[in-house]
Amino acid sequence: MKIKQLAAVALGVAALMLGQTPDGQLGWTQAQAQVRPDVGKHLKAASDLLKAGKGAEALAKVREAEGVSGRNADENAALEGMRVAAASRAGDADQMVKGYEALKGMGRLPSAQQLQMMESIAGTYSRSNQHAKALDWANKYFAAGGNSPSMKQVQSYSQWNSGDVGGVLKDTLAEIQADEKAGRAPSQQKLNLLLSAAGKKGDKATEALAVEKLLTYYPTKQLWNQVLGTLPSKKGFSPRFQLDIYRLRLATENLRDANDYMEMAQIAAQAGFPEEGKRVMDQGYAAKALGQGAEAARQKRLADLLVTRIAEAKSAQAQAEAEARASKEGDALVKLGLASAFRGQKTEAVKLVEDGIAKGAFKRPDDVRLYQGLAYYTVGDNAKAIAAWRAVKGSDGSADIARLYAQLARSKR
């Protein structure tokens, strides 16, 4: 809560106790309220100083009023209201607490004003880097029914800086889950906080979850580049997924230069997907990464070779399909289906993939599900693609790749 707002609340309490003159200025006579001149003169001086922005000096006048003996209930309420206002201006959270608790104990503070004061107390402690106290008052605020988004930020910041990283994780994750349950996208700030807290805590599972949600709701080229750059070094990650890393880099605009385009195109052709390789080369030319400088002739030779390979694959398609259908395993049919998807043959691609899945007896079940999903995604059926990727459980990198493909598909909806 802003200082001016809190001051208005606290001065309101003082005004209620002291009365007001017709021109709206605080009055200080005993006739207007049960405040004696000996007390009122100090509070009037505090009010004038506070209006001049002199919080510390106003607080000193409150202490002078406090020195008057035999104060009655109205005098105490006015004094404490002025204490809160002056302490807020001075940034003295401890004095704010003293005034707040006194007013509350007198029953002179409505519940709405209690929340306003608790919010300001927590914020003042936070600004003075007294994080444990800020967290305590933020928790009190929410326990009393407060719901200010800015106070959630104070609470999380104070948890973090007071060392309660576990609390940050628990509360932030609960907020994210509540957002999703309500059909809202969690804020990027919440997801970044979850990621930072998980990293500080060493909670790899939650860290992966935070990255997943950031890629789903707020995908950026930079975040994709970071994730894809570290994935190949993950323990147990198989190099056979190098092409998939390239596929994801291409889809997220993270191919850097001509060498990236050339290497991906060659790997795709070697894997049996010359149409995909040709697509990569076409995108490289469109991006002006290819066809420039001394390497232009070599790049043209690769593009021409891919055209030849595509023609050869089309010629051999019928025989390849017959052999795949004769096989006991379904792997080859799924691969042919993926090749057909890259060729733009949607109906044929789906039939080949589904026939391969129906055959079963896979050599690498997780790879089959991975490329089943990729085939569906390539022909535009994201729902079926995500369902297939959800079934990939391998610890060799296949599950990681499937999860990233699914995140890419969700972000493209």
C-alpha positions as a Markdown table, in Angstrom:
| # | Residue | x | y | z |
|---|---|---|---|---|
| 1 | Met | 0.0 | 0.0 | 0.0 |
| 2 | Lys | 1.3 | 3.5 | -0.9 |
| 3 | Ile | 2.4 | 5.8 | 1.9 |
| 4 | Lys | -0.1 | 8.5 | 1.0 |
| 5 | Gln | -2.9 | 5.9 | 1.1 |
| 6 | Leu | -1.8 | 4.6 | 4.5 |
| 7 | Ala | -1.4 | 8.1 | 5.8 |
| 8 | Ala | -4.9 | 8.9 | 4.8 |
| 9 | Val | -6.2 | 5.8 | 6.7 |
| 10 | Ala | -4.2 | 6.6 | 9.8 |
| 11 | Leu | -5.1 | 10.3 | 9.7 |
| 12 | Gly | -8.7 | 9.2 | 9.3 |
| 13 | Val | -8.5 | 7.3 | 12.5 |
| 14 | Ala | -7.0 | 10.4 | 14.2 |
| 15 | Ala | -9.6 | 12.7 | 12.6 |
| 16 | Leu | -12.4 | 10.4 | 13.9 |
| 17 | Met | -11.0 | 10.7 | 17.4 |
| 18 | Leu | -10.1 | 14.4 | 17.2 |
| 19 | Gly | -13.0 | 15.8 | 15.2 |
| 20 | Gln | -12.7 | 18.2 | 12.2 |
| 21 | Thr | -13.1 | 21.9 | 11.7 |
| 22 | Pro | -15.5 | 23.2 | 9.0 |
| 23 | Asp | -12.7 | 23.8 | 6.6 |
| 24 | Gly | -11.7 | 20.1 | 6.8 |
| 25 | Gln | -8.6 | 20.7 | 9.0 |
| 26 | Leu | -8.1 | 18.6 | 12.0 |
| 27 | Gly | -9.5 | 20.2 | 15.1 |
| 28 | Trp | -7.8 | 19.9 | 18.5 |
| 29 | Thr | -10.2 | 21.2 | 21.1 |
| 30 | Gln | -11.7 | 19.2 | 23.8 |
| 31 | Ala | -15.2 | 20.2 | 22.7 |
| 32 | Gln | -14.8 | 18.4 | 19.4 |
| 33 | Ala | -13.4 | 15.2 | 20.9 |
| 34 | Gln | -12.1 | 14.0 | 24.2 |
| 35 | Val | -8.6 | 15.2 | 23.5 |
| 36 | Arg | -7.0 | 17.6 | 25.9 |
| 37 | Pro | -4.9 | 20.5 | 24.7 |
| 38 | Asp | -1.8 | 19.1 | 26.3 |
| 39 | Val | -2.1 | 16.1 | 24.0 |
| 40 | Gly | -3.7 | 17.8 | 21.0 |
| 41 | Lys | -1.0 | 20.4 | 20.6 |
| 42 | His | 1.6 | 17.7 | 20.0 |
| 43 | Leu | -0.6 | 15.8 | 17.6 |
| 44 | Lys | -1.4 | 19.0 | 15.7 |
| 45 | Ala | 2.3 | 19.6 | 15.3 |
| 46 | Ala | 2.8 | 16.0 | 14.1 |
| 47 | Ser | 0.0 | 16.5 | 11.6 |
| 48 | Asp | 1.6 | 19.7 | 10.2 |
| 49 | Leu | 5.0 | 18.0 | 9.9 |
| 50 | Leu | 3.5 | 15.0 | 8.2 |
| 51 | Lys | 1.8 | 17.2 | 5.6 |
| 52 | Ala | 5.2 | 18.7 | 4.9 |
| 53 | Gly | 6.6 | 15.2 | 4.3 |
| 54 | Lys | 8.6 | 15.1 | 7.5 |
| 55 | Gly | 7.8 | 11.7 | 8.9 |
| 56 | Ala | 10.7 | 11.4 | 11.4 |
| 57 | Glu | 9.9 | 14.8 | 12.9 |
| 58 | Ala | 6.2 | 14.0 | 13.1 |
| 59 | Leu | 7.0 | 10.7 | 14.9 |
| 60 | Ala | 9.0 | 12.7 | 17.4 |
| 61 | Lys | 5.9 | 14.9 | 18.2 |
| 62 | Val | 3.9 | 11.7 | 18.6 |
| 63 | Arg | 6.4 | 10.6 | 21.2 |
| 64 | Glu | 6.0 | 13.9 | 23.0 |
| 65 | Ala | 2.2 | 13.4 | 23.1 |
| 66 | Glu | 2.9 | 9.9 | 24.4 |
| 67 | Gly | 4.7 | 11.5 | 27.3 |
| 68 | Val | 1.6 | 13.2 | 28.6 |
| 69 | Ser | 0.2 | 11.2 | 31.5 |
| 70 | Gly | -3.4 | 10.2 | 32.2 |
| 71 | Arg | -4.4 | 9.9 | 28.5 |
| 72 | Asn | -8.0 | 8.8 | 27.8 |
| 73 | Ala | -9.2 | 6.4 | 25.2 |
| 74 | Asp | -9.8 | 9.0 | 22.5 |
| 75 | Glu | -6.4 | 10.5 | 23.0 |
| 76 | Asn | -4.7 | 7.1 | 22.8 |
| 77 | Ala | -6.6 | 6.3 | 19.6 |
| 78 | Ala | -5.7 | 9.6 | 18.0 |
| 79 | Leu | -2.1 | 9.2 | 19.1 |
| 80 | Glu | -1.8 | 5.7 | 17.6 |
| 81 | Gly | -3.4 | 6.7 | 14.4 |
| 82 | Met | -0.9 | 9.5 | 14.0 |
| 83 | Arg | 1.9 | 7.2 | 15.0 |
| 84 | Val | 1.0 | 4.8 | 12.1 |
| 85 | Ala | 0.9 | 7.7 | 9.6 |
| 86 | Ala | 4.1 | 9.3 | 10.8 |
| 87 | Ala | 6.0 | 5.9 | 11.0 |
| 88 | Ser | 4.8 | 5.0 | 7.5 |
| 89 | Arg | 6.2 | 8.3 | 6.1 |
| 90 | Ala | 9.5 | 7.7 | 8.1 |
| 91 | Gly | 9.7 | 4.0 | 7.0 |
| 92 | Asp | 9.7 | 2.8 | 10.6 |
| 93 | Ala | 7.9 | -0.5 | 10.4 |
| 94 | Asp | 8.4 | -1.3 | 14.1 |
| 95 | Gln | 6.5 | 1.9 | 15.1 |
| 96 | Met | 3.8 | 1.1 | 12.5 |
| 97 | Val | 3.3 | -2.3 | 14.1 |
| 98 | Lys | 3.1 | -0.7 | 17.6 |
| 99 | Gly | 0.4 | 1.7 | 16.4 |
| 100 | Tyr | -1.5 | -0.9 | 14.5 |
| 101 | Glu | -1.6 | -3.4 | 17.3 |
| 102 | Ala | -2.7 | -0.7 | 19.8 |
| 103 | Leu | -5.5 | 0.5 | 17.5 |
| 104 | Lys | -6.6 | -3.1 | 16.9 |
| 105 | Gly | -6.6 | -3.9 | 20.6 |
| 106 | Met | -8.8 | -0.8 | 21.2 |
| 107 | Gly | -11.3 | -2.0 | 18.7 |
| 108 | Arg | -10.9 | 1.3 | 16.8 |
| 109 | Leu | -9.7 | -0.2 | 13.5 |
| 110 | Pro | -12.2 | -1.7 | 10.9 |
| 111 | Ser | -11.2 | -4.9 | 9.2 |
| 112 | Ala | -10.6 | -3.2 | 5.8 |
| 113 | Gln | -8.2 | -0.8 | 7.4 |
| 114 | Gln | -6.5 | -3.6 | 9.2 |
| 115 | Leu | -5.7 | -5.2 | 5.9 |
| 116 | Gln | -4.4 | -1.9 | 4.5 |
| 117 | Met | -2.1 | -1.4 | 7.4 |
| 118 | Met | -0.8 | -5.0 | 7.4 |
| 119 | Glu | -0.1 | -4.6 | 3.7 |
| 120 | Ser | 1.9 | -1.4 | 4.3 |
| 121 | Ile | 3.7 | -2.9 | 7.3 |
| 122 | Ala | 4.8 | -5.9 | 5.2 |
| 123 | Gly | 5.9 | -3.6 | 2.3 |
| 124 | Thr | 7.9 | -1.4 | 4.6 |
| 125 | Tyr | 9.7 | -4.3 | 6.2 |
| 126 | Ser | 10.5 | -5.6 | 2.7 |
| 127 | Arg | 11.9 | -2.3 | 1.5 |
| 128 | Ser | 14.2 | -2.2 | 4.5 |
| 129 | Asn | 15.4 | -5.8 | 3.8 |
| 130 | Gln | 13.9 | -7.2 | 7.0 |
| 131 | His | 12.7 | -10.2 | 5.1 |
| 132 | Ala | 11.6 | -12.5 | 7.9 |
| 133 | Lys | 9.4 | -9.8 | 9.4 |
| 134 | Ala | 8.0 | -8.9 | 6.0 |
| 135 | Leu | 7.1 | -12.5 | 5.4 |
| 136 | Asp | 5.5 | -12.8 | 8.8 |
| 137 | Trp | 3.2 | -9.8 | 8.1 |
| 138 | Ala | 2.5 | -10.9 | 4.5 |
| 139 | Asn | 1.4 | -14.3 | 6.0 |
| 140 | Lys | -0.8 | -12.5 | 8.5 |
| 141 | Tyr | -2.3 | -10.4 | 5.7 |
| 142 | Phe | -3.4 | -13.4 | 3.7 |
| 143 | Ala | -4.6 | -15.3 | 6.8 |
| 144 | Ala | -6.8 | -12.3 | 7.5 |
| 145 | Gly | -8.4 | -12.6 | 4.1 |
| 146 | Gly | -6.3 | -10.3 | 2.0 |
| 147 | Asn | -5.9 | -11.0 | -1.7 |
| 148 | Ser | -3.7 | -8.3 | -3.2 |
| 149 | Pro | -1.5 | -9.5 | -6.1 |
| 150 | Ser | 1.2 | -7.1 | -5.0 |
| 151 | Met | 1.3 | -8.7 | -1.6 |
| 152 | Lys | 1.8 | -12.1 | -3.2 |
| 153 | Gln | 5.0 | -10.6 | -4.8 |
| 154 | Val | 6.1 | -9.3 | -1.4 |
| 155 | Gln | 5.4 | -12.7 | 0.2 |
| 156 | Ser | 7.4 | -14.6 | -2.5 |
| 157 | Tyr | 10.2 | -12.1 | -2.4 |
| 158 | Ser | 10.4 | -12.3 | 1.3 |
| 159 | Gln | 10.3 | -16.1 | 1.3 |
| 160 | Trp | 13.1 | -16.2 | -1.2 |
| 161 | Asn | 15.3 | -13.7 | 0.7 |
| 162 | Ser | 14.6 | -15.2 | 4.1 |
| 163 | Gly | 15.8 | -18.6 | 2.9 |
| 164 | Asp | 12.4 | -20.2 | 2.7 |
| 165 | Val | 12.9 | -21.5 | -0.8 |
| 166 | Gly | 10.7 | -24.5 | -0.1 |
| 167 | Gly | 7.9 | -22.2 | 0.8 |
| 168 | Val | 8.4 | -20.3 | -2.5 |
| 169 | Leu | 8.2 | -23.6 | -4.4 |
| 170 | Lys | 5.1 | -24.8 | -2.6 |
| 171 | Asp | 3.2 | -21.6 | -2.8 |
| 172 | Thr | 4.2 | -20.7 | -6.4 |
| 173 | Leu | 3.4 | -24.2 | -7.7 |
| 174 | Ala | 0.0 | -24.0 | -5.9 |
| 175 | Glu | -0.8 | -20.7 | -7.6 |
| 176 | Ile | 0.2 | -22.0 | -11.0 |
| 177 | Gln | -2.0 | -25.0 | -10.6 |
| 178 | Ala | -4.9 | -22.8 | -9.5 |
| 179 | Asp | -4.4 | -20.6 | -12.6 |
| 180 | Glu | -4.4 | -23.7 | -14.9 |
| 181 | Lys | -7.5 | -25.2 | -13.1 |
| 182 | Ala | -9.3 | -21.9 | -13.7 |
| 183 | Gly | -8.3 | -21.9 | -17.4 |
| 184 | Arg | -5.9 | -19.0 | -17.0 |
| 185 | Ala | -2.3 | -19.0 | -18.2 |
| 186 | Pro | 0.1 | -18.6 | -15.2 |
| 187 | Ser | 2.1 | -15.4 | -15.4 |
| 188 | Gln | 5.6 | -15.5 | -16.8 |
| 189 | Gln | 6.8 | -14.0 | -13.5 |
| 190 | Lys | 5.4 | -16.9 | -11.5 |
| 191 | Leu | 6.9 | -19.5 | -13.8 |
| 192 | Asn | 10.3 | -17.7 | -13.7 |
| 193 | Leu | 10.1 | -17.6 | -10.0 |
| 194 | Leu | 9.3 | -21.4 | -9.9 |
| 195 | Leu | 12.3 | -22.1 | -12.2 |
| 196 | Ser | 14.7 | -20.0 | -10.0 |
| 197 | Ala | 13.5 | -21.5 | -6.8 |
| 198 | Ala | 13.7 | -25.1 | -8.2 |
| 199 | Gly | 17.2 | -24.4 | -9.4 |
| 200 | Lys | 18.3 | -23.0 | -6.0 |
| 201 | Lys | 16.7 | -25.9 | -4.2 |
| 202 | Gly | 18.2 | -28.5 | -6.6 |
| 203 | Asp | 14.7 | -29.8 | -7.4 |
| 204 | Lys | 15.3 | -31.1 | -10.9 |
| 205 | Ala | 11.8 | -32.4 | -11.4 |
| 206 | Thr | 10.2 | -29.0 | -10.6 |
| 207 | Glu | 12.9 | -27.3 | -12.6 |
| 208 | Ala | 11.9 | -29.4 | -15.6 |
| 209 | Leu | 8.2 | -28.7 | -15.0 |
| 210 | Ala | 8.9 | -24.9 | -14.9 |
| 211 | Val | 10.8 | -25.1 | -18.2 |
| 212 | Glu | 8.0 | -27.1 | -19.7 |
| 213 | Lys | 5.4 | -24.6 | -18.7 |
| 214 | Leu | 7.5 | -21.6 | -19.9 |
| 215 | Leu | 7.9 | -23.3 | -23.2 |
| 216 | Thr | 4.2 | -24.0 | -23.4 |
| 217 | Tyr | 2.9 | -20.5 | -22.3 |
| 218 | Tyr | 5.8 | -18.2 | -23.1 |
| 219 | Pro | 8.0 | -19.9 | -25.7 |
| 220 | Thr | 11.0 | -17.7 | -26.8 |
| 221 | Lys | 13.8 | -18.4 | -29.2 |
| 222 | Gln | 16.3 | -17.8 | -26.4 |
| 223 | Leu | 14.7 | -20.3 | -24.0 |
| 224 | Trp | 14.4 | -23.0 | -26.7 |
| 225 | Asn | 18.1 | -22.4 | -27.6 |
| 226 | Gln | 19.1 | -22.8 | -23.9 |
| 227 | Val | 17.1 | -26.0 | -23.5 |
| 228 | Leu | 18.2 | -27.6 | -26.8 |
| 229 | Gly | 21.8 | -26.6 | -26.1 |
| 230 | Thr | 22.0 | -28.5 | -22.8 |
| 231 | Leu | 19.9 | -31.6 | -23.7 |
| 232 | Pro | 22.6 | -33.5 | -25.6 |
| 233 | Ser | 24.9 | -33.4 | -22.6 |
| 234 | Lys | 22.3 | -34.9 | -20.3 |
| 235 | Lys | 23.4 | -38.3 | -18.9 |
| 236 | Gly | 22.2 | -41.2 | -21.0 |
| 237 | Phe | 21.1 | -39.0 | -24.0 |
| 238 | Ser | 21.6 | -41.0 | -27.2 |
| 239 | Pro | 23.3 | -39.4 | -30.2 |
| 240 | Arg | 20.7 | -41.0 | -32.5 |
| 241 | Phe | 18.4 | -38.1 | -31.6 |
| 242 | Gln | 20.8 | -35.6 | -33.2 |
| 243 | Leu | 18.3 | -35.1 | -36.1 |
| 244 | Asp | 15.5 | -34.4 | -33.6 |
| 245 | Ile | 17.6 | -31.8 | -31.9 |
| 246 | Tyr | 18.0 | -30.1 | -35.3 |
| 247 | Arg | 14.3 | -30.5 | -36.1 |
| 248 | Leu | 13.5 | -28.6 | -32.9 |
| 249 | Arg | 16.1 | -26.0 | -33.5 |
| 250 | Leu | 14.8 | -25.4 | -37.0 |
| 251 | Ala | 11.2 | -25.1 | -35.7 |
| 252 | Thr | 12.2 | -22.6 | -33.1 |
| 253 | Glu | 14.4 | -20.5 | -35.4 |
| 254 | Asn | 17.6 | -21.7 | -33.7 |
| 255 | Leu | 19.6 | -22.9 | -36.7 |
| 256 | Arg | 22.5 | -20.4 | -36.7 |
| 257 | Asp | 24.3 | -20.5 | -40.0 |
| 258 | Ala | 24.9 | -22.3 | -43.3 |
| 259 | Asn | 26.7 | -25.2 | -41.6 |
| 260 | Asp | 23.6 | -25.9 | -39.5 |
| 261 | Tyr | 21.3 | -26.1 | -42.5 |
| 262 | Met | 23.8 | -28.2 | -44.4 |
| 263 | Glu | 24.4 | -30.7 | -41.6 |
| 264 | Met | 20.7 | -31.1 | -40.8 |
| 265 | Ala | 19.9 | -31.7 | -44.5 |
| 266 | Gln | 22.6 | -34.3 | -44.8 |
| 267 | Ile | 21.6 | -36.1 | -41.6 |
| 268 | Ala | 17.9 | -36.1 | -42.7 |
| 269 | Ala | 18.8 | -37.6 | -46.1 |
| 270 | Gln | 21.0 | -40.3 | -44.5 |
| 271 | Ala | 18.2 | -41.2 | -42.1 |
| 272 | Gly | 15.9 | -41.9 | -45.1 |
| 273 | Phe | 14.1 | -38.5 | -45.3 |
| 274 | Pro | 15.4 | -36.7 | -48.4 |
| 275 | Glu | 12.2 | -34.7 | -48.7 |
| 276 | Glu | 12.8 | -33.3 | -45.2 |
| 277 | Gly | 16.4 | -32.5 | -46.2 |
| 278 | Lys | 15.2 | -30.6 | -49.2 |
| 279 | Arg | 12.8 | -28.6 | -47.0 |
| 280 | Val | 15.6 | -27.7 | -44.8 |
| 281 | Met | 17.7 | -26.5 | -47.7 |
| 282 | Asp | 14.8 | -24.5 | -49.1 |
| 283 | Gln | 14.4 | -22.7 | -45.7 |
| 284 | Gly | 18.1 | -22.0 | -45.6 |
| 285 | Tyr | 17.9 | -20.4 | -49.0 |
| 286 | Ala | 14.9 | -18.4 | -48.0 |
| 287 | Ala | 16.7 | -17.2 | -44.9 |
| 288 | Lys | 19.7 | -16.1 | -47.0 |
| 289 | Ala | 21.9 | -18.5 | -45.0 |
| 290 | Leu | 22.6 | -20.5 | -48.1 |
| 291 | Gly | 23.5 | -19.6 | -51.7 |
| 292 | Gln | 25.9 | -16.9 | -50.6 |
| 293 | Gly | 29.7 | -16.6 | -50.8 |
| 294 | Ala | 32.3 | -19.3 | -51.6 |
| 295 | Glu | 30.2 | -22.2 | -50.3 |
| 296 | Ala | 27.3 | -21.5 | -52.7 |
| 297 | Ala | 28.4 | -24.1 | -55.2 |
| 298 | Arg | 28.8 | -26.9 | -52.6 |
| 299 | Gln | 25.4 | -26.0 | -51.2 |
| 300 | Lys | 23.9 | -26.2 | -54.7 |
| 301 | Arg | 25.4 | -29.7 | -55.2 |
| 302 | Leu | 23.8 | -30.9 | -52.0 |
| 303 | Ala | 20.4 | -29.5 | -53.0 |
| 304 | Asp | 20.7 | -31.2 | -56.4 |
| 305 | Leu | 21.7 | -34.5 | -54.7 |
| 306 | Leu | 18.6 | -34.3 | -52.5 |
| 307 | Val | 16.4 | -33.9 | -55.6 |
| 308 | Thr | 18.0 | -37.1 | -56.9 |
| 309 | Arg | 17.5 | -38.9 | -53.6 |
| 310 | Ile | 13.8 | -37.9 | -53.6 |
| 311 | Ala | 13.3 | -39.3 | -57.0 |
| 312 | Glu | 15.0 | -42.6 | -56.0 |
| 313 | Ala | 12.9 | -42.9 | -52.9 |
| 314 | Lys | 9.7 | -42.4 | -54.9 |
| 315 | Ser | 10.8 | -45.2 | -57.3 |
| 316 | Ala | 11.6 | -47.5 | -54.5 |
| 317 | Gln | 8.4 | -46.7 | -52.5 |
| 318 | Ala | 6.3 | -49.7 | -53.5 |
| 319 | Gln | 9.1 | -52.2 | -52.8 |
| 320 | Ala | 9.9 | -50.6 | -49.5 |
| 321 | Glu | 6.3 | -50.7 | -48.4 |
| 322 | Ala | 6.0 | -54.3 | -49.5 |
| 323 | Glu | 9.0 | -55.3 | -47.4 |
| 324 | Ala | 7.8 | -53.3 | -44.4 |
| 325 | Arg | 4.4 | -55.0 | -44.6 |
| 326 | Ala | 6.1 | -58.4 | -44.7 |
| 327 | Ser | 8.2 | -57.6 | -41.7 |
| 328 | Lys | 7.1 | -58.9 | -38.3 |
| 329 | Glu | 7.9 | -55.6 | -36.7 |
| 330 | Gly | 6.0 | -52.3 | -37.3 |
| 331 | Asp | 9.0 | -50.0 | -37.2 |
| 332 | Ala | 9.6 | -49.8 | -40.9 |
| 333 | Leu | 6.0 | -49.0 | -41.7 |
| 334 | Val | 6.0 | -46.1 | -39.2 |
| 335 | Lys | 9.2 | -44.8 | -40.7 |
| 336 | Leu | 7.7 | -44.9 | -44.2 |
| 337 | Gly | 4.7 | -43.1 | -42.9 |
| 338 | Leu | 6.9 | -40.3 | -41.5 |
| 339 | Ala | 8.7 | -40.1 | -44.9 |
| 340 | Ser | 5.3 | -39.8 | -46.6 |
| 341 | Ala | 4.3 | -37.0 | -44.1 |
| 342 | Phe | 7.5 | -35.1 | -45.1 |
| 343 | Arg | 6.4 | -35.7 | -48.7 |
| 344 | Gly | 3.1 | -34.1 | -48.0 |
| 345 | Gln | 1.0 | -37.2 | -48.5 |
| 346 | Lys | -1.3 | -37.0 | -45.5 |
| 347 | Thr | -3.7 | -39.8 | -46.1 |
| 348 | Glu | -0.9 | -42.3 | -47.1 |
| 349 | Ala | 1.2 | -41.2 | -44.1 |
| 350 | Val | -1.5 | -41.7 | -41.5 |
| 351 | Lys | -2.4 | -45.2 | -43.0 |
| 352 | Leu | 1.2 | -46.4 | -43.0 |
| 353 | Val | 1.8 | -45.1 | -39.4 |
| 354 | Glu | -1.3 | -46.7 | -38.1 |
| 355 | Asp | -0.7 | -50.0 | -39.9 |
| 356 | Gly | 2.8 | -50.0 | -38.4 |
| 357 | Ile | 1.4 | -49.4 | -34.9 |
| 358 | Ala | -1.2 | -52.1 | -35.3 |
| 359 | Lys | 1.5 | -54.6 | -36.3 |
| 360 | Gly | 3.4 | -54.0 | -33.1 |
| 361 | Ala | 6.5 | -56.0 | -32.1 |
| 362 | Phe | 8.7 | -53.0 | -32.3 |
| 363 | Lys | 12.5 | -53.0 | -32.0 |
| 364 | Arg | 12.5 | -49.7 | -30.2 |
| 365 | Pro | 8.9 | -49.0 | -29.0 |
| 366 | Asp | 9.7 | -45.5 | -27.7 |
| 367 | Asp | 11.3 | -44.5 | -31.0 |
| 368 | Val | 8.2 | -45.7 | -32.9 |
| 369 | Arg | 5.9 | -43.7 | -30.7 |
| 370 | Leu | 8.1 | -40.7 | -31.0 |
| 371 | Tyr | 8.0 | -40.8 | -34.8 |
| 372 | Gln | 4.3 | -41.7 | -34.9 |
| 373 | Gly | 3.8 | -38.4 | -33.1 |
| 374 | Leu | 6.1 | -36.6 | -35.5 |
| 375 | Ala | 4.2 | -37.9 | -38.5 |
| 376 | Tyr | 0.9 | -36.8 | -37.0 |
| 377 | Tyr | 2.4 | -33.4 | -36.2 |
| 378 | Thr | 3.8 | -33.0 | -39.7 |
| 379 | Val | 0.5 | -33.6 | -41.3 |
| 380 | Gly | -1.2 | -31.2 | -38.9 |
| 381 | Asp | -2.9 | -33.4 | -36.3 |
| 382 | Asn | -1.5 | -32.0 | -33.1 |
| 383 | Ala | -4.0 | -33.8 | -30.8 |
| 384 | Lys | -3.0 | -37.3 | -32.0 |
| 385 | Ala | 0.7 | -36.2 | -32.0 |
| 386 | Ile | 0.6 | -35.1 | -28.4 |
| 387 | Ala | -1.2 | -38.4 | -27.4 |
| 388 | Ala | 1.5 | -40.4 | -29.1 |
| 389 | Trp | 4.3 | -38.4 | -27.5 |
| 390 | Arg | 2.7 | -38.8 | -24.1 |
| 391 | Ala | 3.3 | -42.6 | -24.4 |
| 392 | Val | 7.1 | -42.2 | -24.8 |
| 393 | Lys | 8.9 | -43.1 | -21.6 |
| 394 | Gly | 12.5 | -43.9 | -22.6 |
| 395 | Ser | 15.4 | -42.8 | -20.4 |
| 396 | Asp | 17.8 | -42.5 | -23.4 |
| 397 | Gly | 16.5 | -39.1 | -24.5 |
| 398 | Ser | 13.4 | -40.2 | -26.3 |
| 399 | Ala | 11.1 | -39.0 | -23.6 |
| 400 | Asp | 12.8 | -35.7 | -23.4 |
| 401 | Ile | 12.5 | -35.2 | -27.1 |
| 402 | Ala | 8.8 | -36.3 | -27.1 |
| 403 | Arg | 8.1 | -33.8 | -24.3 |
| 404 | Leu | 9.7 | -31.0 | -26.2 |
| 405 | Tyr | 7.9 | -31.9 | -29.4 |
| 406 | Ala | 4.6 | -31.8 | -27.4 |
| 407 | Gln | 5.4 | -28.4 | -26.0 |
| 408 | Leu | 6.2 | -27.1 | -29.5 |
| 409 | Ala | 2.8 | -28.5 | -30.7 |
| 410 | Arg | 0.9 | -27.0 | -27.8 |
| 411 | Ser | 2.5 | -23.6 | -28.4 |
| 412 | Lys | 1.5 | -23.7 | -32.1 |
| 413 | Arg | -2.2 | -24.2 | -31.3 |
